Amino acid sequence: SHVTGTWTKVGMNLETGAFEDALRNLLLMVSFILGAMLSGCMIPKSNVLLGYAMYGWALVGNALLLLAAVLLHSETFLAACLTAAACGLQNGMITSYSGAIIRTTHITGLATDVGLILGRSFVAFLWR
């Protein structure tokens, strides 16, 4: 959930030559954005659409991602990526549900918006 700090670590790791750590942090960012993208696929607009948008399924997806992270706790990096995806999914859902009135800050909000736009664009592309 600390997207701003994780993105900062990517830059710091690149500067010091810790490329493996930079890649791991970058994968955490991608996981977060993929979670928000999943939310964008399920919730087509940034306003409340009761009965049409899949808020319940988004919550189920969030629970399943967190359950998988717990079950795969021995694979700590995979569990961290699943948890980051769950955070992105939840942030995307809340941003959509609130009509984008409730905003996350710094890079987290930007990553959530990017994920939502990618998800909604993907669904629009599929419906063509």
Backbone bond lengths (Angstrom), bond angles and torsions (degrees), N, CA, C in turn:
res aa  C-N    CA-C-N  psi(-1)  N-CA   C-N-CA  omega(-1)  CA-C   N-CA-C  phi
1 S - - - 1.451 - - 1.525 111.52 -
2 H 1.309 118.08 -8.94 1.470 122.07 -179.05 1.523 109.65 -96.68
3 V 1.314 115.13 67.22 1.456 120.75 -173.68 1.525 110.86 -65.20
4 T 1.315 118.13 -41.40 1.457 120.86 -179.68 1.530 110.30 -60.47
5 G 1.325 116.74 -46.16 1.463 120.74 179.16 1.518 112.50 -66.87
6 T 1.321 116.82 -37.62 1.463 120.60 179.25 1.518 110.21 -66.94
7 W 1.330 117.05 -41.97 1.456 120.50 178.51 1.533 110.11 -64.77
8 T 1.328 117.29 -37.60 1.467 121.23 176.22 1.522 110.43 -62.25
9 K 1.339 116.35 -40.64 1.465 120.30 178.22 1.524 111.55 -62.40
10 V 1.334 117.48 -35.65 1.469 120.35 177.30 1.527 108.98 -57.53
11 G 1.318 116.94 -49.99 1.463 120.94 -179.49 1.517 112.36 -63.84
12 M 1.322 116.48 -42.89 1.465 119.90 -179.87 1.527 110.92 -65.13
13 N 1.341 116.69 -40.95 1.462 120.37 178.74 1.519 111.39 -65.30
14 L 1.321 117.33 -40.06 1.466 120.30 178.07 1.523 111.06 -63.56
15 E 1.330 115.59 -39.95 1.460 119.35 -178.80 1.528 111.87 -65.82
16 T 1.323 117.19 -36.68 1.471 120.45 -178.18 1.525 112.94 -88.65
17 G 1.336 116.58 -1.92 1.456 119.57 179.06 1.517 114.32 84.66
18 A 1.323 117.54 10.47 1.475 121.71 178.28 1.530 108.25 -86.71
19 F 1.332 115.06 71.37 1.459 120.74 -172.04 1.533 112.86 -67.12
20 E 1.328 117.77 -33.40 1.471 120.03 178.65 1.527 110.48 -66.56
21 D 1.332 116.39 -42.05 1.467 119.76 176.54 1.518 111.34 -65.48
22 A 1.332 116.70 -38.27 1.468 120.46 177.65 1.522 110.20 -62.01
23 L 1.330 116.40 -42.79 1.459 120.30 179.48 1.520 111.23 -64.14
24 R 1.312 117.46 -41.77 1.474 120.90 179.22 1.533 110.33 -61.91
25 N 1.320 116.49 -44.44 1.464 119.44 179.21 1.519 111.30 -67.35
26 L 1.328 116.81 -37.06 1.455 120.53 176.80 1.531 110.64 -63.55
27 L 1.333 117.11 -39.62 1.469 120.62 177.50 1.528 111.70 -65.19
28 L 1.324 116.95 -33.41 1.475 119.43 174.23 1.523 110.28 -63.97
29 M 1.339 116.56 -41.15 1.469 120.25 177.67 1.525 111.06 -63.25
30 V 1.324 116.14 -44.11 1.467 120.74 179.56 1.526 109.69 -62.34
31 S 1.323 117.61 -39.05 1.468 121.41 178.52 1.526 110.70 -61.72
32 F 1.327 116.76 -43.74 1.464 121.33 177.94 1.530 110.26 -60.52
33 I 1.325 116.31 -46.69 1.470 120.57 -178.83 1.528 110.44 -65.22
34 L 1.341 117.66 -37.98 1.469 120.06 176.74 1.524 111.60 -63.57
35 G 1.329 117.32 -36.62 1.465 120.40 175.41 1.521 111.24 -63.47
36 A 1.335 116.63 -44.49 1.468 120.24 177.22 1.524 110.56 -65.15
37 M 1.334 116.40 -35.30 1.466 120.53 177.74 1.522 110.43 -63.95
38 L 1.317 117.09 -41.23 1.461 121.06 176.32 1.522 110.48 -59.80
39 S 1.318 116.55 -40.46 1.464 120.62 176.55 1.525 110.36 -62.70
40 G 1.331 116.85 -42.19 1.458 120.66 178.33 1.519 112.54 -63.32
41 C 1.326 116.54 -31.84 1.470 120.07 176.60 1.527 111.02 -69.60
42 M 1.324 116.98 -34.29 1.468 120.66 -175.62 1.521 113.14 -88.32
43 I 1.317 117.17 -29.38 1.470 121.27 -175.77 1.526 107.43 -120.04
44 P 1.332 117.23 102.92 1.461 120.82 -168.26 1.523 116.43 -74.50
45 K 1.310 119.92 -17.38 1.461 120.29 -175.91 1.521 109.86 -140.23
46 S 1.330 115.11 161.55 1.461 120.44 179.24 1.519 111.15 -92.31
47 N 1.305 116.00 50.06 1.460 121.19 171.06 1.523 107.96 -151.02
48 V 1.304 116.58 163.32 1.458 121.38 -174.88 1.523 109.87 -71.55
49 L 1.315 115.27 124.13 1.457 122.08 179.13 1.526 108.39 -126.35
50 L 1.309 116.84 70.52 1.459 120.05 -176.91 1.519 110.07 -62.27
51 G 1.316 115.89 132.49 1.448 121.67 179.46 1.515 113.31 88.40
52 Y 1.336 117.91 -15.12 1.458 120.66 -178.71 1.532 111.37 -113.02
53 A 1.313 116.21 -50.97 1.467 119.89 178.90 1.524 108.84 -75.46
54 M 1.301 115.54 157.39 1.465 121.11 -173.71 1.527 112.18 -100.90
55 Y 1.340 116.36 57.60 1.462 119.80 179.61 1.527 111.07 -61.29
56 G 1.319 116.49 -42.07 1.469 120.35 179.19 1.514 111.91 -61.79
57 W 1.327 116.49 -41.90 1.462 120.22 178.47 1.522 111.35 -68.24
58 A 1.329 116.56 -32.50 1.465 119.51 175.53 1.527 110.20 -63.58
59 L 1.327 116.61 -41.12 1.471 120.22 177.30 1.528 111.29 -66.30
60 V 1.325 116.65 -39.21 1.464 120.54 177.16 1.528 109.39 -63.66
61 G 1.329 116.74 -43.65 1.456 120.28 177.48 1.513 111.99 -60.83
62 N 1.326 116.20 -40.00 1.461 121.61 177.08 1.522 110.25 -61.20
63 A 1.322 116.38 -46.67 1.466 120.74 179.66 1.528 111.08 -62.79
64 L 1.337 116.97 -40.38 1.466 120.24 -179.72 1.527 111.47 -66.92
65 L 1.326 117.09 -39.72 1.463 119.82 176.75 1.526 111.22 -62.84
66 L 1.330 116.48 -42.72 1.462 119.99 179.40 1.528 111.50 -68.78
67 L 1.328 117.24 -38.22 1.460 120.75 176.60 1.527 110.48 -62.87
68 A 1.331 116.33 -43.95 1.465 119.89 178.09 1.530 110.69 -61.83
69 A 1.324 116.99 -38.40 1.470 120.47 178.05 1.525 110.97 -62.83
70 V 1.327 116.33 -40.21 1.475 119.93 178.57 1.523 110.34 -67.03
71 L 1.325 116.47 -44.59 1.461 120.16 -177.98 1.532 111.83 -67.70
72 L 1.312 117.14 -28.12 1.461 121.23 -179.65 1.531 111.60 -102.87
73 H 1.331 116.88 28.72 1.460 120.58 -175.39 1.527 113.09 -59.97
74 S 1.322 117.74 -24.51 1.464 119.05 178.85 1.533 111.10 -70.33
75 E 1.323 116.48 -25.05 1.471 121.74 173.37 1.522 107.01 -94.97
76 T 1.326 115.98 79.26 1.461 119.84 -167.86 1.521 113.95 -59.55
77 F 1.327 118.47 -38.50 1.467 118.55 -178.10 1.525 110.85 -70.13
78 L 1.323 117.37 -41.37 1.469 120.59 177.25 1.523 110.07 -62.33
79 A 1.334 116.29 -41.63 1.466 120.17 177.62 1.525 110.66 -62.37
80 A 1.335 117.28 -39.28 1.469 120.54 177.94 1.525 110.85 -64.86
81 C 1.331 117.26 -39.89 1.476 120.50 178.29 1.525 111.14 -65.59
82 L 1.323 117.20 -40.67 1.473 120.73 177.69 1.525 110.61 -64.53
83 T 1.322 116.38 -39.41 1.463 120.18 178.20 1.526 110.72 -66.81
84 A 1.329 116.94 -40.65 1.473 120.19 177.11 1.526 110.70 -62.60
85 A 1.339 117.07 -40.02 1.472 120.50 177.35 1.529 110.32 -63.37
86 A 1.330 116.94 -40.00 1.469 120.41 177.64 1.524 110.58 -62.73
87 C 1.334 117.20 -39.92 1.470 120.38 177.74 1.528 110.91 -64.49
88 G 1.328 116.87 -41.87 1.460 119.91 177.93 1.518 111.99 -64.17
89 L 1.328 116.37 -41.25 1.468 121.28 177.87 1.520 110.43 -61.73
90 Q 1.324 116.63 -44.96 1.463 120.33 -179.86 1.527 111.14 -67.01
91 N 1.327 117.85 -43.75 1.462 119.82 178.32 1.521 111.25 -61.12
92 G 1.334 116.60 -41.99 1.456 120.24 178.50 1.520 111.92 -62.98
93 M 1.322 116.22 -41.29 1.461 120.03 -179.53 1.525 110.40 -65.42
94 I 1.313 117.86 -44.87 1.466 121.07 -178.34 1.528 110.50 -67.68
95 T 1.328 117.14 -39.41 1.461 120.06 177.28 1.524 110.00 -61.14
96 S 1.331 116.56 -41.90 1.467 120.47 179.55 1.518 111.40 -70.11
97 Y 1.324 116.94 -43.03 1.454 121.27 -175.78 1.529 111.30 -65.90
98 S 1.322 116.06 -35.37 1.467 118.98 -177.28 1.519 112.36 -85.28
99 G 1.340 117.63 0.42 1.456 120.28 -176.08 1.512 110.98 70.00
100 A 1.323 116.14 27.63 1.467 124.41 -179.66 1.525 112.08 65.60
101 I 1.327 117.49 20.97 1.466 120.53 174.90 1.522 109.37 -78.91
102 I 1.327 116.53 -42.52 1.456 120.90 176.08 1.526 106.86 -84.36
103 R 1.306 116.78 116.54 1.460 121.46 -174.97 1.516 110.31 -119.85
104 T 1.315 114.79 142.39 1.455 119.46 170.00 1.522 107.43 -86.56
105 T 1.310 116.54 165.40 1.459 119.61 -170.47 1.516 112.35 -104.09
106 H 1.290 114.96 165.49 1.453 125.32 172.30 1.525 112.41 52.85
107 I 1.302 117.33 -133.97 1.465 121.82 -174.93 1.533 110.94 -72.79
108 T 1.321 117.68 -25.92 1.467 120.14 178.89 1.523 110.59 -59.04
109 G 1.317 117.03 -46.08 1.464 120.62 178.93 1.514 112.12 -64.31
110 L 1.319 116.25 -40.94 1.460 120.84 178.30 1.526 110.80 -64.10
111 A 1.340 117.07 -45.37 1.470 120.95 179.13 1.524 110.82 -63.36
112 T 1.329 117.67 -38.60 1.461 121.31 177.30 1.525 110.34 -63.77
113 D 1.323 116.55 -46.10 1.466 120.47 179.42 1.520 111.78 -61.92
114 V 1.322 116.93 -42.48 1.467 120.74 178.75 1.524 109.81 -61.27
115 G 1.334 116.77 -45.66 1.460 120.28 178.62 1.520 112.63 -61.53
116 L 1.331 116.84 -44.53 1.470 120.25 178.86 1.522 111.43 -61.55
117 I 1.319 116.37 -44.16 1.472 120.09 -179.92 1.524 110.50 -64.09
118 L 1.327 117.37 -43.51 1.465 120.27 178.56 1.528 111.39 -61.61
119 G 1.333 116.53 -43.29 1.466 120.22 179.75 1.514 112.41 -64.51
120 R 1.323 116.65 -45.05 1.466 120.11 -179.80 1.523 111.24 -68.04
121 S 1.319 116.54 -36.10 1.472 120.11 177.08 1.522 110.88 -67.24
122 F 1.321 116.48 -38.95 1.463 121.28 178.69 1.526 110.55 -62.02
123 V 1.322 116.79 -45.73 1.475 120.74 179.12 1.530 110.02 -64.84
124 A 1.325 117.57 -41.83 1.475 120.58 178.64 1.519 110.14 -62.59
125 F 1.330 117.52 -38.70 1.461 121.29 177.74 1.523 110.89 -64.49
126 L 1.326 117.44 -40.21 1.464 120.80 179.84 1.530 112.30 -66.90
127 W 1.333 117.28 -30.99 1.466 121.09 -177.65 1.523 112.43 -80.84
128 R 1.322 118.35 -5.99 1.478 120.39 179.22 1.487 110.93 -68.47
